[in-house]
């Protein structure tokens, strides 16, 4: 066997597995003997989701198969890491509310029993999906693994769902705008910098004003490569930002919000002002 040979992808198996599960008789969970280890989701970072764009966080893990099974025959087994919150059911036909599964992955054979897998999870905030249909979903999610074994004739041989200690933070996306005026401005005069901080509402699928948040005003002088902090400003009840600064040199102004436990960080574009 050639080390590193690619097996079938999770996406390719998904359709066949779904049909098998739909037609499978009720069964009690039992040990499959499949071992899944070294799960890493989104490179260990929080997952930030907006109101319309599909998000596919990276996923890597390793699998080891039990006696009688080989990585060269991927249709005899399935090992799918997933995210969930609440109670983990062992029923095959359990309601998958508060569940985020893999979008697809590819496994590379390291031996007859071992494979390294890489791919992604799949999160669609559209109303037709229920991965993130409530703002309560912006919280800590747990990690589980769904394991399946199949007989040579395709019938289900065993299944189980295992929990893992790994947790992942799911956050609502935020946006912030900026406008600095007047442009140009006389040196020593006042520049007014405004903007608005909003964040995704997963219930309405719109962005709404995010009030009471501390946002940093930053400036990068023309000819330099980095932004420096000028001051911090708190958003109004509608998310509005407004402050004044003294014009001293040409440069670019922007707002930066650091995020929190439920909301992702965001930085506005830059607004350049000539000082004359």
C-alpha positions as CSV (number, residue, x, y, z in Angstrom):
1,X,0.0,0.0,0.0
2,X,1.3,3.4,-0.9
3,X,1.4,5.7,2.2
4,X,-0.6,8.8,1.7
5,X,-3.0,7.4,-1.0
6,X,-6.3,9.2,-1.0
7,X,-9.5,7.3,-0.1
8,X,-13.0,8.5,-0.9
9,X,-14.1,11.9,0.4
10,X,-16.6,12.4,3.0
11,X,-18.8,14.3,0.5
12,X,-18.8,11.4,-1.8
13,X,-19.9,9.1,0.9
14,X,-22.6,11.3,2.4
15,X,-25.3,10.4,-0.1
16,X,-24.9,6.7,0.3
17,X,-24.6,6.9,4.1
18,X,-27.7,9.0,4.3
19,X,-29.8,6.5,2.4
20,X,-28.4,3.7,4.6
21,X,-29.4,5.5,7.8
22,X,-32.8,6.4,6.5
23,X,-33.6,2.7,5.8
24,X,-31.8,1.3,8.9
25,X,-33.9,-0.4,11.6
26,X,-33.8,1.0,15.1
27,X,-30.5,-0.1,16.8
28,X,-28.8,0.4,20.1
29,X,-25.4,2.2,20.0
30,X,-22.5,-0.2,20.2
31,X,-18.8,0.1,20.2
32,X,-17.5,0.2,16.6
33,X,-13.8,0.0,17.5
34,X,-13.1,3.0,15.3
35,X,-10.7,5.4,16.9
36,X,-10.7,9.1,16.1
37,X,-8.0,11.4,17.4
38,X,-6.2,14.8,17.0
39,X,-9.3,16.7,16.0
40,X,-8.6,20.3,15.1
41,X,-11.4,22.7,14.0
42,X,-10.8,26.0,12.4
43,X,-7.2,25.9,13.4
44,X,-8.3,26.3,17.0
45,X,-9.9,29.7,16.5
46,X,-13.5,30.8,17.1
47,X,-15.9,30.4,14.1
48,X,-17.5,33.7,13.0
49,X,-20.7,33.5,11.0
50,X,-22.7,36.3,9.3
51,X,-26.3,36.3,7.9
52,X,-25.9,34.9,4.3
53,X,-22.5,33.6,3.4
54,X,-21.7,29.9,3.9
55,X,-18.8,29.3,6.3
56,X,-16.6,26.2,6.0
57,X,-14.2,26.0,9.0
58,X,-11.2,23.7,8.4
59,X,-11.3,20.3,9.9
60,X,-8.4,17.8,10.4
61,X,-8.4,14.5,12.3
62,X,-6.9,10.9,12.3
63,X,-8.7,7.6,12.2
64,X,-7.7,4.0,13.2
65,X,-9.9,1.1,12.1
66,X,-10.7,-2.1,14.0
67,X,-9.8,-5.7,12.9
68,X,-11.5,-6.8,9.7
69,X,-11.6,-3.3,8.2
70,X,-9.2,-1.5,5.9
71,X,-8.7,2.1,4.8
72,X,-8.7,0.8,1.2
73,X,-12.4,0.1,1.5
74,X,-13.9,3.4,2.7
75,X,-17.5,2.3,2.1
76,X,-17.3,-0.1,5.0
77,X,-16.9,2.7,7.7
78,X,-17.6,6.3,8.5
79,X,-16.0,8.6,11.1
80,X,-17.5,12.1,11.1
81,X,-16.5,14.8,13.7
82,X,-19.3,17.4,14.3
83,X,-20.3,20.2,16.6
84,X,-23.3,20.2,18.8
85,X,-24.8,22.0,21.8
86,X,-27.2,20.5,24.3
87,X,-27.7,16.8,24.8
88,X,-26.0,14.3,22.5
89,X,-28.4,11.6,21.4
90,X,-27.3,8.1,20.4
91,X,-30.4,7.6,18.1
92,X,-29.7,7.3,14.4
93,X,-32.8,9.2,13.6
94,X,-32.3,11.9,16.2
95,X,-33.3,15.5,15.4
96,X,-30.2,17.3,14.3
97,X,-31.2,20.7,15.7
98,X,-28.1,22.4,17.2
99,X,-25.8,20.3,15.0
100,X,-23.0,21.3,12.6
101,X,-21.6,18.5,10.5
102,X,-18.8,18.1,8.0
103,X,-19.2,19.6,4.5
104,X,-16.7,17.1,3.1
105,X,-13.3,15.7,3.8
106,X,-10.6,13.5,2.2
107,X,-8.7,10.8,4.0
108,X,-5.2,9.8,3.1
109,X,-4.1,6.2,3.9
110,X,-1.1,6.0,6.2
111,X,-1.4,2.3,6.6
112,X,-4.0,-0.5,6.2
113,X,-5.6,0.7,9.5
114,X,-4.8,4.4,9.7
115,X,-5.6,7.5,7.8
116,X,-5.2,11.2,8.1
117,X,-8.2,13.3,7.1
118,X,-8.7,16.9,6.2
119,X,-11.7,18.9,5.0
120,X,-14.2,21.3,6.5
121,X,-17.4,21.7,8.5
122,X,-20.4,23.4,6.8
123,X,-22.4,26.2,8.2
124,X,-25.2,27.9,6.1
125,X,-27.0,30.8,7.9
126,X,-29.8,30.8,5.3
127,X,-33.3,30.4,6.7
128,X,-33.6,27.0,5.0
129,X,-31.0,25.6,7.4
130,X,-30.9,25.4,11.1
131,X,-27.2,25.5,12.0
132,X,-27.5,29.1,13.2
133,X,-31.2,30.1,13.4
134,X,-31.1,31.8,16.9
135,X,-28.7,34.3,18.5
136,X,-28.5,31.8,21.4
137,X,-26.3,29.7,19.0
138,X,-23.5,32.2,19.6
139,X,-22.0,30.2,22.4
140,X,-19.6,27.4,23.2
141,X,-20.2,24.3,21.1
142,X,-19.1,20.8,22.0
143,X,-17.4,18.3,19.7
144,X,-18.7,14.8,19.0
145,X,-17.9,12.0,16.5
146,X,-20.4,9.8,14.7
147,X,-19.0,6.3,14.0
148,X,-20.5,3.7,11.6
149,X,-19.5,0.3,10.5
150,X,-21.1,-1.6,7.6
151,X,-21.2,-5.2,6.6
152,X,-20.0,-6.4,3.3
153,X,-23.5,-6.4,2.0
154,X,-24.0,-2.7,2.9
155,X,-26.1,-3.3,6.0
156,X,-25.3,-1.4,9.2
157,X,-23.1,-3.4,11.5
158,X,-22.8,-0.9,14.4
159,X,-22.9,2.7,15.3
160,X,-22.0,5.1,18.1
161,X,-21.6,8.7,18.9
162,X,-18.8,9.8,21.1
163,X,-18.1,13.0,22.9
164,X,-14.8,14.9,23.0
165,X,-13.4,17.5,25.4
166,X,-12.7,19.9,22.5
167,X,-15.0,22.9,22.4
168,X,-15.4,25.6,19.8
169,X,-16.8,29.1,20.2
170,X,-19.4,30.2,17.6
171,X,-19.7,34.0,17.1
172,X,-21.9,36.4,15.3
173,X,-20.1,38.5,12.6
174,X,-19.8,42.2,13.1
175,X,-19.2,45.1,10.7
176,X,-18.0,48.7,11.2
177,X,-18.0,51.6,8.8
178,X,-15.9,54.8,8.8
179,X,-16.1,58.3,7.5
180,X,-13.6,61.1,8.2
181,X,-14.3,64.7,7.2
182,X,-13.7,67.4,6.0
183,X,-11.4,66.2,3.1
184,X,-9.1,68.0,2.7
185,X,-8.6,69.8,6.0
186,X,-6.5,72.7,7.2
187,X,-3.7,71.7,9.7
188,X,-4.8,72.4,13.3
189,X,-8.5,72.2,12.5
190,X,-10.9,69.5,13.6
191,X,-11.6,66.2,11.8
192,X,-14.9,64.5,12.6
193,X,-14.7,60.7,12.4
194,X,-18.0,58.8,12.3
195,X,-19.1,55.2,11.7
196,X,-21.5,52.5,12.8
197,X,-20.9,49.1,14.5
198,X,-23.4,46.4,13.6
199,X,-23.6,42.7,14.1
200,X,-25.4,39.7,12.6
201,X,-28.8,38.8,13.9
202,X,-29.3,35.1,13.1
203,X,-33.0,35.3,13.8
204,X,-33.8,38.1,11.4
205,X,-30.9,37.4,9.0
206,X,-30.0,41.1,9.1
207,X,-27.3,43.3,10.7
208,X,-28.4,45.5,13.6
209,X,-26.8,48.3,15.5
210,X,-24.6,47.1,18.4
211,X,-24.8,49.6,21.2
212,X,-22.6,50.2,24.3
213,X,-19.4,48.7,22.7
214,X,-15.9,50.2,23.1
215,X,-14.4,50.7,19.7
216,X,-10.9,51.9,18.9
217,X,-10.1,54.8,16.6
218,X,-6.8,54.2,14.8
219,X,-4.6,56.3,12.5
220,X,-1.8,55.5,10.0
221,X,0.3,58.5,8.9
222,X,1.1,58.6,5.2
223,X,4.4,56.9,4.5
224,X,4.2,54.6,7.5
225,X,3.1,50.9,7.6
226,X,1.1,50.5,10.8
227,X,-1.9,51.9,12.6
228,X,-1.7,53.4,16.0
229,X,-4.4,53.8,18.6
230,X,-5.7,57.3,19.0
231,X,-8.7,56.9,21.4
232,X,-11.6,54.6,22.4
233,X,-15.2,55.6,21.7
234,X,-18.4,53.9,23.0
235,X,-21.2,53.2,20.5
236,X,-24.6,54.7,20.9
237,X,-27.7,52.6,21.4
238,X,-27.9,52.3,17.6
239,X,-24.2,51.4,17.2
240,X,-23.2,55.0,16.0
241,X,-19.7,56.2,16.5
242,X,-18.6,59.9,16.5
243,X,-15.6,61.8,17.7
244,X,-13.3,64.7,16.8
245,X,-9.5,64.8,16.5
246,X,-7.0,67.6,15.6
247,X,-5.6,67.5,12.0
248,X,-1.8,67.3,12.2
249,X,-0.6,65.2,9.2
250,X,-1.9,63.3,6.1
251,X,-3.1,59.8,6.9
252,X,-5.8,57.2,7.1
253,X,-8.4,56.8,9.8
254,X,-10.3,53.6,10.7
255,X,-12.3,51.9,13.5
256,X,-11.4,48.6,15.1
257,X,-13.6,46.5,17.3
258,X,-12.0,43.6,19.3
259,X,-15.1,41.4,19.7
260,X,-16.3,39.5,22.7
261,X,-17.5,36.0,23.7
262,X,-20.5,36.1,21.3
263,X,-19.3,38.6,18.6
264,X,-16.4,38.5,16.2
265,X,-13.8,41.2,15.8
266,X,-14.0,43.6,12.9
267,X,-12.1,46.5,11.4
268,X,-13.4,49.1,9.0
269,X,-11.8,50.1,5.7
270,X,-9.7,53.2,5.9
271,X,-10.6,56.8,5.1
272,X,-7.7,59.0,3.9
273,X,-7.6,62.7,4.8
274,X,-5.2,65.2,3.3
275,X,-4.0,67.9,5.7
276,X,-2.9,71.2,4.2
